[in-house]
Amino acid sequence: MKHLILLSLIILSASVFSQTKVSGVIKDGTGYPVSFANVIFKDSQEGTISDENGRFYLESDKTYKTVIFSFIGYTTKDIELTTRSTYNMEVVMEESADALAEVVVYSGKTSKKNNPAIDILRKIWENRRENGVKKFKQYQYDKYEKLEFDLNTIDSGLIKSKVFKGMEFVFDQVDTSNVTGKTYLPIFINEASSKVYGDNLLNEEKEVLQGNKNSGFDNNQTLIAFVKDLYNEYDVYDNYLKFFDKAFTSPLSRTGIDVYNYVLRDSAYIDNKWCYNIVYYPRRKNELTFKGSFWVNDTTWAIKEINLQASKSANLNWVRDVYIEQEFDVLNDSTFLITRDYFLSDFSFRKKEAAQGVYGKRSTLYNNYVFDIPKDRKFYNKQVDPYNYEVYNRPDDFWDKNRMEKLSNDEKGVYKMLDTLKTVGRFKALYNIGATLASGYYEVENFDIGPVFSIFGFNEAEGLRIRLGGRTYFGQNDPWRIEGFGAYGFKDDRFKYGISGKWLLDRKSRLTVFGGNRRDVEQTGSSLTNSNDVLGRSLASSSLLSVGANDRLSRINLSTIGFDIEPWKNFVLRLTGSYRTLKSATETFSIDYKVMEDGVFTGEVKSELKQAEIQLGFLYAPGRRTSGYGVEQTVINSGDFPSFYAGYSYGLKDVLGGDFEYKKIQALYSQPWNIGGIGRLFSTVEVGTTIGAVPLSLLNPIPGNQTYFSLYNSFTQLDYYEFVSDTYASLHLEHNFGGRIFSRIPLLRKLDLREVVAFRAIYGEISQENKDLNASNIVYQAPEDIYWEWSVGVGNIFRVFRLDFNFRGNYLDNPDARKFGVTGVFGFSF
């Protein structure tokens, strides 16, 4: 979404070049829209159907003088065209008295019984096939993909705006969408040519990039990867199609008859194959469904062509329209292989038709299928250099040979136009504003200042806190990076700082060395799984508002050095050496501990902890996709893949003055789940134990949350340090129904609100020897009876805010126990 913010800042304008264009709305005699009517140019095969609101758009490169409107139960209507472009037509169709007895009503609910369309749908289920390549042991094919961003819906007022003074030349590259009828201006194009290899026996697939070319935002792999992730691979035969982190019910789904109406509209030969044409549309509003039609073969019951358009009432943010087309070809009279996939989405802050927006388009073509040529597993496991200079700098003759679809004249002109646009000062200024909002950093030459959103903070130790930081930035693929910050607290009158550096030594294995030092005030124990990130800082450490006193803060001096390596894709091994000192940052909080020798208290109490530690960690995130090949990569499908972490820490006593020897074992597993048409579930399980006697600062406080923000993986109704443990197991579940319940309540339906429920629980223990060390003002209590809490929330308020109502499940007799609380969270989501 942050990339859409960037793009939305530069919305521009249009004109028209096609030979014949028509648009408008079709109604019946009562003024009610006629959905899914046929619109076709006379004496041609060029046509379309009206949408659920009766609206249509049709264009052709040829010149036509007549357009024909037809629909079952209505008299066919011919309208003469007097100009090449005829917009905002209002077509009134009259009911045909002779056909009334045989009318199939498209706009109402269709019967599930004695419906030939549903009989055909059942045949599709019985002969359901996966993608055609899955029918072979091995497969290879060529793939050409074109990604494009276009600015759309431009009026004269915007064209004359002072914002675009000096950039008028961009209007020379304008076209009109044959799907929506809106004018648009391409602002970004990326082309990729690849070779895809797969083995169904080994369950492996590998895509080898042969060439890549882009314009608009120079070599911006993050933006390219972001768009690719939006249009993730999908199979129309699946029950649910996942786009924008939402699960749409496929019209070919086995549950389709519960959410769609189906009508058998036509039958005809397509490529010498007899096919049936079925129209489908939603039974209810506000659900994640489509409308459209498909052609299906009458012997194999495989899809020949299909188009899908998201329901206008679907509970989606920032997306005004979604349109998909797929075409299949026949191999050996039986196997259908995909040859073309087209995906268009219309992004806009408002859903009104006249509002400016951004098209995101992906066109994928497939060719040269070859089957049953085996390759060993080493071929699929071999790491490929993520950046090959030749791949990103192919000559024009390479693209002339490997493009499966020629660029239009407008698209060819875009390459030159965008290169010119980047030299315009006004455009640079707009781009810099968007880049700052998207990344949180303001760019100055080869240095970024920020993050700008963390300049101000507040806590009991520092009072008002001001922070200013930055990082080196020569480009998104920098092999090394240095970053740091300085901060000042007006209450404690102290200066804090942090500095760290990292260097990528090898791109293929991603061998990276890192190190740094930080002196700061921190809310330790804000998460269960330990992190030695030098510049990491929890929201609890400087939240502007909090519930009760946020005074249990520590002064930390942390130094780290280490390396990580990725020997296999998405499997990271990290070894870190660290040294830290800790002491209380406020007079009302103590981390004091008793000095023990052979289990006997010596009478000495220490207020400062010194500890050296070695930590070995393993992170595995199958399915994670990243962009860039420098020392830092951007995860482009965050929250869309499972994650496994295991860590082992060893405390070094008497090394650099280390106070304790201990062993700590921790593990974490998180997984998002799309649960059919009822929403999305996030789950996290954490377990850990500490072996050896340690004081409060080395134990595992159960992460409470005294802020007014909803923080996942924390316990909203717990205060900081209310529970402390050395052994724990926790479970977090959060489910977003995506508006499925509210959409059935008439008064709430149009608000597009979303329902969220959550459950959190944790079990913990603490040993007697750890209790014996305690000399702090914290009374140790572990949740041995399993502490739990739950919440219900209303999300998508104004499309950016969620409000949660939190309830404590037990331990209600604890001092100052908070039985109920309200928290909220801001965020952009589709």
Secondary structure, 3 states (H helix, E strand, C coil): CHHHHHHHCCCCCCCCCCCEEEEEEEECCCCCECCCCEEEECCCCCEEECCCCCEEEEEECCCCCEEEEECCCECCEEEECCCCEEEEEEEECCECHHHHHHCCCCCCCCCCCCCHHHHHHHHHHHCCCCCHHHHCCEEEEEEEEEEEEEEECCCHHHHCCHHHCCCHHHHHHCEECCCCCCEEEEEEEEEEEEEEEEECCCCEEEEEEEEEEEECCCCCHHHHHHHHHHCCCCCCCCCEEEECCEEEECCCCCCHHHHEEEEEEEEEEECCEEEEEEEEEECCCCCCCEEEEEEEECCCCCEEEEEEEECCCCCCCCEEEEEEEEEEEEECCCEEEEEEEEEEEEECCCCCCCCCEEEEEEEEEEEEEEECCCCCHHHHHCCCCCCCCCHHHCCHHHHHHHCCCCCCHHHHHHHHHHHHHCCCHHHHHHHHHHHHHHHCCEEECCEEECCHHHCEEEECCCEEEEEEEEEECCCCCCCEEEEEEEEEECCCCEEEEEEEEEEEEECCCCEEEEEEEEEEEECCCCCCCCCCCCCCCCHHHCCCCECCCCCCCEEEEEEEEEEEEEEECCEEEEEEEEEEEEEECCCCCCCCEEEEECCEEEEEEECEEEEEEEEEEEEECCCCCEECCCCCCEECCCCCCCEEEEEEEEEECCCCCCCCCEEEEEEEEEEEEECCCCCEEEEEEEEEEEECCCCHHHCEECCECCECECCCCCECCCCCCCCEECEEEEEEEEEECCCCCHHHCHHHHCCCCEEEEEEEEEEEECCHHHHHHECCCCCCCCCCCCEEEEEEEEEEECCCEEEEEEEECCCCCCCCCCCEEEEEEECCCC
